[in-house]
Amino acid sequence: MGHAMDTQVKPVVSSRIIATLTGKRILLTGASGFLGKVVLEKLLRTVPDIGLIYLPMRANRKFPNAEDRFRAEVLGSSVFDRLRRDLGDAFEARVAARIRCLPATITASQLGLTDDAYQALAGSLDAIINSAASVNFRESLERALEINTLCLDNLVTLTEVAGGIPLLQVSTCYVNGKNPGDAREAVVAPASGRLARHAQGYYEVRPLIARLQAEIRELSAAHQDPDAREQALIALGQAEANELGWTDTYTFTKWLGEQCLLESMQGRTLTIVRPAIIESALEEPLPGWIEGVKVADAVIMGYARGKVVVFPGQRGCVLDVIPVDLVANSILMALAEALQDPGEQRIYQSCSGASNPITLGQFIDLVIEESRRNHQSYPRLFKRPPRLPFVAVDATLFGLLLKGSQLPLQVIQRLLRIREPEAKLKLLESLATTQQLAALFGFYTAADYVFHNDRLMALAQRMSPVDRALFPVDPSAIDWANYLQRIHLAGLDRYSLTTRRSQK
Ligand SMILES: NC(=O)c1ccc[n+]([C@@H]2O[C@H](COP(=O)([O-])OP(=O)(O)OC[C@H]3O[C@@H](n4cnc5c(N)ncnc54)[C@H](OP(=O)(O)O)[C@@H]3O)[C@@H](O)[C@H]2O)c1
């Protein structure tokens, strides 16, 4: 009841964001993903008279039909529990009236649609939100380039055919790469300093992309075995990213994508929204709502299962976490601005590091405190009471510790296997888990950069109090103890660790 009141009666009359989005037809990519679902839910719930939301959806092995996949994997998600409860029988009618699922592939020219279907789509669009990406840090360079960089040209073309409509690109604060210090809402220079900057501000990456594509072709021709080819393309991405100033292929290709957009949308309406590490919802649609295991959660999970006890990171460094609802609100607020005031290129960061920082040490202490005190409340997360300590250590010390403990353990495992060939030493498995996590996430837990969000906060200030209340974006309101101990751990336990679908 309370929710229906909040979102459907009073604010509708005075919210400029809702007024702007009302009647608009928006193409949203990545709706099967974590962030995309929250954006979709918020649009459907708070803008009841939105024109249409088009969702390009690829088929997968389980669902060869895109519409079936949408019903099962998107509509079936618990992200819609609140709206189902609010609307009751009217839920299906709202979906039928407002959502069009498209069997489309954004990496293909014309999104893989027939000429007629493509023209019809372009003729009925007011804006595009691109949330699709490969967020795999160790993706093959070929796939990462395709979805994080090259396919943006297809979306730019669609904005042109549609008559110059705005494009909102979801990027990441981590395009900052290895640059230390203050990371502002501006074009990022590569930390290597090795690429040329255009007078218009963006970096000229097209020749670099052509060279990367040539290398991909060469490596592909050299490897007949698909696994060897895959490994070679992963290694290529990693090497190029490192060389040019990033720690992984994901953030490197997202940065390349930003440059392509800034170049091809000169003088056009482009908004780039860069989130930091996205975690469970602070409030909407439900406190703690989350899907899958995210960056910081892999570490929490490892700890809960007694597998991770030391981790490379500096206790004093800031872990830039931002709840998913604040990110979705930032996207919708920035989209409303782009529609109201077109013709500009804008960059916003949705992050907590500068305005309400939480350090890795505080994060760990809060999680451990709650786990020890209250682990029974999170039965899926904690199979047994946590006993081990969880310590963040300097990366060099971590490497030495890992080497020091791994070698003797490997010898013991080999001895055990003389008698029992399948024998696995549990501790060795734990070390392997820690090592994998560390390789992936170590960069995020030893930050020497700070992400700033002054422009996003200024945008929120330009909005009315009603819009700020309906679409909160300000991370300084987060009480970290309450968020981590009451909301996030419960959300992980309740939403991440179950295959539970919506309760109809
Ligand atoms: N999660 C974070 O902490 C974080 C932080 C900063 C920025 N971001 C950005 O936020 C956006 C959303 O991330 P997320 O966490 O929601 O990721 P996610 O859960 O992995 O979802 C990714 C989405 O992209 C789609 N996608 C991936 N590869 C595709 C391809 N080749 N063709 C078409 N669609 C493809 C996926 O569709 P399928 O289901 O069909 O694969 C899915 O809908 C991304 O742009 C990401 O860079 C995320």
The ligand as a Tripos MOL2 file, in Angstrom:
@<TRIPOS>MOLECULE
LIG
   48    52     1     0     0
SMALL
NO_CHARGES

@<TRIPOS>ATOM
      1 N1         28.1000   -4.6560  -11.9590 N.am      1 LIG1
      2 C1         28.9410   -3.6890  -11.6400 C.2       1 LIG1
      3 O1         29.5000   -3.6510  -10.5280 O.2       1 LIG1
      4 C2         29.2100   -2.5740  -12.6120 C.ar      1 LIG1
      5 C3         30.0480   -1.5320  -12.1990 C.ar      1 LIG1
      6 C4         30.2820   -0.4660  -13.0590 C.ar      1 LIG1
      7 C5         29.6750   -0.4450  -14.2980 C.ar      1 LIG1
      8 N2         28.8760   -1.4750  -14.6850 N.ar      1 LIG1
      9 C6         28.2520   -1.3880  -16.0110 C.3       1 LIG1
     10 O2         26.8600   -1.5490  -15.8330 O.3       1 LIG1
     11 C7         26.2960   -2.1810  -16.9890 C.3       1 LIG1
     12 C8         25.4470   -3.3530  -16.5390 C.3       1 LIG1
     13 O3         26.2440   -4.2770  -15.8200 O.3       1 LIG1
     14 P1         25.5690   -5.5110  -15.0570 P.3       1 LIG1
     15 O4         26.2380   -5.6330  -13.7470 O.co2     1 LIG1
     16 O5         24.1090   -5.3930  -15.1400 O.co2     1 LIG1
     17 O6         26.0700   -6.7210  -15.9870 O.3       1 LIG1
     18 P2         25.3910   -8.1320  -16.2050 P.3       1 LIG1
     19 O7         24.4960   -8.5020  -15.1000 O.co2     1 LIG1
     20 O8         26.5000   -9.0610  -16.5750 O.co2     1 LIG1
     21 O9         24.4880   -7.8970  -17.5010 O.3       1 LIG1
     22 C9         25.0820   -7.6950  -18.7470 C.3       1 LIG1
     23 C10        24.0170   -7.4820  -19.7870 C.3       1 LIG1
     24 O10        24.6820   -7.2690  -21.0400 O.3       1 LIG1
     25 C11        24.1800   -8.1950  -21.9840 C.3       1 LIG1
     26 N3         25.2100   -8.6550  -22.9090 N.ar      1 LIG1
     27 C12        26.4380   -9.1290  -22.5990 C.ar      1 LIG1
     28 N4         27.0710   -9.5180  -23.7320 N.ar      1 LIG1
     29 C13        26.2080   -9.2840  -24.7620 C.ar      1 LIG1
     30 C14        26.2820   -9.4620  -26.1700 C.ar      1 LIG1
     31 N5         27.3710   -9.9500  -26.7590 N.pl3     1 LIG1
     32 N6         25.2150   -9.1020  -26.9210 N.ar      1 LIG1
     33 C15        24.1080   -8.5970  -26.3330 C.ar      1 LIG1
     34 N7         23.9730   -8.3970  -25.0050 N.ar      1 LIG1
     35 C16        25.0230   -8.7380  -24.2260 C.ar      1 LIG1
     36 C17        23.6990   -9.3670  -21.1790 C.3       1 LIG1
     37 O11        22.7750  -10.0700  -21.9800 O.3       1 LIG1
     38 P3         22.6950  -11.6680  -21.9400 P.3       1 LIG1
     39 O12        21.9020  -11.9630  -20.7000 O.co2     1 LIG1
     40 O13        22.0180  -12.0080  -23.2020 O.co2     1 LIG1
     41 O14        24.1050  -12.1680  -21.8540 O.co2     1 LIG1
     42 C18        23.0920   -8.6870  -19.9640 C.3       1 LIG1
     43 O15        21.8050   -8.2500  -20.2550 O.3       1 LIG1
     44 C19        27.4700   -2.5530  -17.8770 C.3       1 LIG1
     45 O16        27.5810   -1.5930  -18.8950 O.3       1 LIG1
     46 C20        28.6690   -2.4780  -16.9640 C.3       1 LIG1
     47 O17        29.8440   -2.1340  -17.6680 O.3       1 LIG1
     48 C21        28.6160   -2.5330  -13.8780 C.ar      1 LIG1
@<TRIPOS>BOND
     1     1     2 1
     2     2     3 2
     3     2     4 1
     4     4     5 ar
     5     4    48 ar
     6     5     6 ar
     7     6     7 ar
     8     7     8 ar
     9     8     9 1
    10     8    48 ar
    11     9    10 1
    12     9    46 1
    13    10    11 1
    14    11    12 1
    15    11    44 1
    16    12    13 1
    17    13    14 1
    18    14    15 2
    19    14    16 1
    20    14    17 1
    21    17    18 1
    22    18    19 2
    23    18    20 1
    24    18    21 1
    25    21    22 1
    26    22    23 1
    27    23    24 1
    28    23    42 1
    29    24    25 1
    30    25    26 1
    31    25    36 1
    32    26    27 ar
    33    26    35 ar
    34    27    28 ar
    35    28    29 ar
    36    29    30 ar
    37    29    35 ar
    38    30    31 1
    39    30    32 ar
    40    32    33 ar
    41    33    34 ar
    42    34    35 ar
    43    36    37 1
    44    36    42 1
    45    37    38 1
    46    38    39 2
    47    38    40 1
    48    38    41 1
    49    42    43 1
    50    44    45 1
    51    44    46 1
    52    46    47 1
@<TRIPOS>SUBSTRUCTURE
     1 LIG1         1 GROUP 0 **** ****
